[in-house]
């Protein structure tokens, strides 16, 4: 059906017929243009009508205005969530060090170390993409109507539970495959244990952290704080610690009765599988989550595969007695890198959503050749934020590094060589991620894909892989030099 350009060209009877066919809540540029929705369309209609901008020069609506952000407010808003997220990764590393050395299940089922980065990364992917999408909706003024706001929230939470259950199972199967490649074979009861642990850890962690994330977003909106600066790091503040604790507890619990009552694990897993159709129905009730239900799987599945490769590196590194202690620092370097780059990706995505239509880019980004370091030297708040995030790496990691030594009760502080090697690995990781984020987010927007849903999974997974690889290289160099300055 084609519509005339103006209702003035319609006779009264035609007008009533058109209005009858198109309910007010469904009027959008997609229906007017007879196009299928894409993931870059507005998450919520504004005032009942979600018209897209046709030009990057068109001003945003008053509800989408973002107050000016000073350097001082930027640093203050990022600092507290950054420190909290760092503390969470510190305690996650300490907990992982304890369970890996003293718990029988981690000694017997070494494939858990392959599963670990994939589950931690998947948690970050789902929570951070949820935080980024809701932050964009808040900044664009699309969470003002209570009914639509809760429809959006419930749809996204149900979608996240479905994604967590499926990815938990896939991550477990990937750990089994990589374990077979590395060790030759994996016993069947180990496979069952891995699948049950992956499923239940992903499900419970996603449920708990999703509710916390919604609270953070709504609290930021009420306090007038830009959620882009606080939501994604708060999503990971104690997320790694909670997820690791759940993985350790579930694996130990299942390990205690797997040989005598293996049927109980089958029943528990079937229960979660039967819940999947329910999550599918709920998430399909809102257009935004329904769209992601069809199109949002590629980035999170790919990210899970990348994180699993990082887990294989970690498993092989931990098994080397010359590189002992690396598992204590892996959650710290991986968590901090992912948290910082997720802030930058979320901010760039929000800026594009507010000022440009899908496929349209700023004039300085329309060139085919992208300068990797342009993320730090570009004009505007995003370039300034990239520099702030990179500068925060050194003092932040120094704080977390010394905190680990104090809690562990080490007889001395880390050696100078160890400190330099650790900071160098972290700086290279964060610098690379920020450069990749700048190019990736703009590339996704040019292709008409929503960076809120696509970029963060790739970036956090690359952060896990780069962090684990660079940390392993640092420990290898320290071993060659004979330095034992780590805990």
N, C-alpha and C positions, 0 to 999 in steps of 0.2 A: 504494500500500500504506500502511495506517495502522498505527501502532505503539501498543501500550498504554503507559500512563504508566510502568509499572514491570514489571521482569521477574518479580516475584512473581505477577503475574496470568497468566503464561504457563505452560503445561504443559511438562515437560522436552523432549518432542519438538518443541514449537513453538519453544522457546528455541534448540535446536540448529539448526533450520531457519533462523531469523532470523540467527543468528551465521554460518551458512554463506553466506547471501545478502549479508551486509554485512561485508567484510573489516575488520580492526581499523584499518588505516591510512586507511580511507575514512570512518570514523565522524565526523560533524561535525554541527553544528546544521543545515547545509543539507540533509544527507541525512535527518535526523530530521524536518525540517519540510517535506521534499519541495519545496524551493525551489531555484532556479537560483543559482549563485554570482554574487557581484558583486565589483567591484574593492576593496570595503572589507572583505572577509573577511580573516582572518589569513593572512599570507603562508605560514606554516608551521604545521602542527599541533604542539601542545605535548603532549609525552608521548603521542603517537599520537592525540590527540583535540583538535580545534580548536573547542571550544564557545565561542560568542560570549556576551558579556555582555548581559544584558537590561536593565540599569539603569546609569545613569551613576554611581550611588552605590556600586555594587559594587566592592570592592577588587580591585586587580590581583593577579595571581599573584606569588609571591615572585621568580620569574625575571624579572619585568618591572619590578622596583623600580629606580628611578634614584636614585643617591646625591644628597644635597642639594648644591646648586650655589651657591657664594658669588659675590659680585660680582667679587672678585679672580680666582677661577678662571675665571669667564666671560670676563673681559677678556683674561686670559693665553691661554686656549684660542683665542680668536678672533683675537688680535693677530698672531701669527706667520703663520697661513694668509692673513690679510688683506694683510699686507705682501708675502708671496710672490706672491699673486695680483696685487697692484698692480705689482710688478716685472715680472711676465709681460706685463701690458697695456702697460707703458711700452716694453719692448723690442719688443712687437708693433707699437706705433705708430711706433717708429723704423724698423723693418723695412718697414712699409707705406709710410712716407714715401720711403724709398730706392727701392723697386721701382716705386712709382707715378711717380716723376720720371725714373728712368733706364732702366727696362726697356721694350723695344719692345712686348712683348705687352700691357702695361698702357696704353701710349699708343695702340696700334692697336685693341685690344678693350676699349673703355671699359665694356662691360657687366659686366666682372669686378668693378667697384666696386659694382654692384647685387647681384651674387652674393655678395660678401664678407660683408656683415652677416647674410645668411640662413644661410650656412655656419657662421659663427662662432656665431650664435645657436642653430642646430640642434645644434652640438657641445655648447653649454652646456645646452640642454634635455635632451638624452639623458644626458649625464654627471651632471647635477645631479638629474634624476629618479631615475636609478639610485642615486646616493648617498643621496638622501632615503629611498627605499624600503628600502635595506639598513640605513640608520641606524635606521629605525623597527623593523626586524626585530631588530637587535642590542639596542636598548633594551627591546624587549618580550620578550627572552629566547628568541627563536625561531631562533637560529643556534648552538645548543649541540650538536646531533647532527650529526656530521661528514657523513654521507651526505646528509641533507636540506639541510645548508648548501651543499654543492657542487652539488646539484641546483638549488637556488635560484639560485646564482651563474651556473652554466652556462646555465640557461634565460634569465636576464636578459641575459647577454652576447650570446647568439645572437639574442634579440629586438632588442637594440640594434643589432647589425650589419644586421639586416633593415631596421629603421627608418632607419638611416643611409643605406643604399643607395637606398631609395625616396625619402627626403627630399632626398638629394643630387641625384637626377634631377629631382624636382619643383622644387627651388630653381633649377636651371639653366633649366628651361622657363619658370619665372616671370621670371627675369632676361631671357630672350629676349623674352617678351611685353612687359615694361615697357620694354625697350630699343626695341622697335618703336613703342610708344606715344610714347616720348620723342624718338626720332630719325627715325621714319618707317619704317625697315627695318633688318634685321640680315642681313648676308651669311650664306650657308649654312655656309661653313667656320667662321664665328664661332660658329654654333649648335652645330656638332659639337664645337668646342673647349670651349665652355661646359659642355656635357653631360658630356664626358669628364673635365674638370677637377672639376666638382661631384661626380661619382660617385666618383672615386678619392680625392679629398681627404676626403670624408665617410667612406669605407670605412676608409682607413688611419688617419686621426685617431681614429675611433671605436674601432678595434681596439687601438691603443696606449694611449689614455687609459682605456679600459675596464679593461684589466689593471692599470694604475696605480691606478685607483679602488678596485678590489677589495683591492689591497694596503694602501691607506690605511685602508679600513674594518676589515680584519682586524687591522692594526697598532693602530688606535685601541682596538679591543675588548681586545686583549692588554694595552695600557698603562693601561687603565681611564679613557680619555678619552672624553667624550661625542662620538660621531661627528657628531652634528648640528652641533656648533660648528666642526668642522674639515673634514668630508668635502666639503661643497659648495664652499667656497672653494678647497680643495686640488684639486678637480676642475677648477677654472678657473685654477689658479696659473700654469701655463705652457701651458695648453690653447690660449689664443688665439695665443700665439707659435708653438706647434707646428702648429696648424691653418693659420695664415697662411703659415708657411714651406712647408708642404706644398702649399697652393694656389698659391703663387708658383712653386715648383719644377715642379709638374705642368703648370701653364699654360705656362711657358717651354719645357719639354721638348716638350709636344704642339705648341706653336706652331712649333718648329724643323723639324718634318717633316710638318705637317698637309697641305701642298699637294702633296708628293711621295708620301707614304705614308699617305694618309687611311684606307686599309683597316686599318692597324694599330690605329687608334683604335677602329674598329668591333669588331675582335676583342677588344681589351681590355675594352670595355664589355660585350660579350656574355659574357665570362668572369664578370664580377660579377653579371650578370643570371642566369646559370646557378647561381650560388651561393645565390640567394634561396630556392629550395625546400629546400635543406639547412638554412638558418637557421630556416625555418618548422618543419621536423620537430623540430629540437633544442629550440626554444623551446616547442613544444607538449607536451614531456615533463613539465613542471612545472605544477601548477594555476595558480600566480600568473602566470607568464609566458604561459601559454595563455589566460588571461582577458584580459590586456593585449593579446595578439595580436588579439583580437576587438574590444576596446573602447577601446584606448589611442591611437587615431589622431587623433581630433578635436583634442585640444589641441596636439599637435606640428605638425600640418598648418596649423592656424590660426596658431600662433606663427610658422611659416615665412613665411606670407603677410604678417603684421604686420612681421616683420624685413625683408622685401623692400621694403616701403614706406619703411622707414628707409634701405635701400640706395639707393633712387631719390633720396631727399633728399640723401644723401651724394654721389651721382654728380653731381647738378646743382650742389651747393655747391662741389665740387672744381673743376668746370669754370669757375667764376667767378674771374677773376684777382684780384678785390678781396678774396676770402675765402681766399687762399692760406694754407696752414699748418693748416687745420682737420683734415686727415686725420691729422696727427700726434697729435691729442688725442682723436679719436673712439674708438679702442679703449680708452683709459684711462677716460673717463667712462662708456662703455657697460659695460665689464667690471666696474668697481667697483660700479656701481649694481646690476647683476645678481647679483654675488657677495653683497652685503650683504642684499638682499631674499630671496635663496634660503636664507640662514641662518635668517631669521625664519620663512619659510614652512615650512621643515623642522621647526623647533622647535614651532610651533603644531600642525602635523600629528601629530607624535609625541605631544604632550600629549593630543590628541583620541583617538588610537588607544589610548593607555594607560588613559584614564579614562572614556571615553564610548563607547556603542554607536553605530553609524552612524545618523544622523538626530537623535541626541540632543545637545543643546548645554548649556553652562553656563547657570545661571539668568540671569546678566547679559547673555547673548547671545541670549536667546529673544525679545527684542523685535523687531518688524518693522523699526523705524527704527534704523539703525546710525549711530553718530557716527563720522565719519571719523578724528577725532583721538583716539578712544578707544584706538587702538593704543598710544599713548604714556602714557595716564593710567590704564590698567586695572591692577588689582592682580595680583600674581603675577609669575613669572619672565619671561613673554613681554613684558609691558609694560616691565619693566626692560631687557630685551635690546633692545627697539626704541629706547629712549633711548640705550643704549650704542652701537648701530650708527649712529645719526644723529650722535652726538658724534664718532665716529671719522672722519667724512667730511672735516672741515676739516683736521685735522693730516695725515691720510693723503694727501689730494689736494695739499696744500702740499708734502709730501715728494716726491710723484711729479712735480709740476709743476717744481720746482727741479731734480730729477734729470734730467729731459728737457733742460733748458737746459744743465746741466753736461756731459752726454754729447754734445750737439750742438755744444758749444764756442761758445755764443752770447757776444757781446762784453759783454752785460749781463744782469742778472736780469730776469724779466718785470716789466712796469710794474704799478703799484698798481691801475690801472683794469682791466688785463687779468686780474690775479689775482682781483679782486673779481668780475668778470663770470664767470670760470671757476668759482669756488667757489659763486657764487649758482646757476648752472645745475646744478651737481652736487647742491647741497643741495635745491633744488626737486625734482629728479629722485628722489633717495633718499626724501625726505619723502613724496612722492606714492606711490611704490612701496610703502613700508611701510604707509601707510594702505589702499591697495588690497589688499595682501596680507592684512591682518587681516580685512577683509570677505570677500574672495574665498575664503580657506581655510575659514572658518566656513560660508559659503554652500554651497560644494561638499560639506562634511560633512553639512549639513542635507539636501541632495538625495541623499545616499547615494553620492557619488562620492569616490574616494580622492584627497585633496589632494596626496599624494606624487607622483602621476602626472599630475594635472591642473593644479595651480596654478603650478608652477615654469615650464613652457613659456610660459604666458600672461604671467607676471611678467617673465621675462627678455626676451621679445619686446617687451613694453611698455617695458622699460628701454632697449632699443636705439632704439626709435622716439622716446621722450621725450628720451633723451640726445642723439641726433643733431639733433632739432628744436631743443632748448634751446641746444645748442652752436652751431648755425647762427645762431640768433637773437642769441646773445652776440657772435659774430664780426661779424654785421651791424651791431649797435650800436657795436662798436669801430670799424668802418669809417666809420660816420657821424660819430663823434667824432674821427676822424683818428688814433686810437691804433694803433701797430704794435708793441705790446709782446710779441707772440707770437714764436716762433722763425721 
